[in-house]
Amino acid sequence: MFSARSIRSIFWQVKPTKVLLLVLSLAIFLQSCLEDPEGIAKSKRELLTQTTWRVNKVTLDDRDDPSTNDALIGLRASFSQNGTYSITKNGTQTGVWRFSSDEQAILLDAVQQSDDTWLIRSLENRKFEASYRENNETIQLFMSPN
């Protein structure tokens, strides 16, 4: 059958393979523990308040409008965890904000009027799109972190 020598030979051939599998398993485990925090789901409040948002594109009723672009490109909006906000572009507007009950809109100064409500179209780590109504037109803001 098997001699002691052949068993030792088989053992030494298998042992490095087992060690390699153990090392690879440990490396994979450690990598999963050290995953990038960007992959962790954040709440809307965390996403909104993590940075100052800068407007880099604007549409008026889903079309480009040079005068609206000139007026709003570069606008900076900052929302803090404590419920205050600051909007800056040729002056600063400050106040308080809160989410609507379904978290699909941001209510500025906590007043539910159409021009004080930003509807959230998209809110991600690196992208924030919101729209609001003014003079019966929809203005859509495309923002990225400042």
Buried (B, 14 or more C-beta within 10 A) or exposed (E): EEEEEEEEEEEEEEEEEEEEEEEEEEEEEEEEEEEEEEEEEBEEBEBBBEBBBBBBBBBBEEEEBEEBBEBBBBBBBBBEEEBEBBBBBEEEEEBBBBBBEEBEBBBBEEEEEEEBBBBBBEBEEEBBBBBBEEEEEBBBBBBEEE
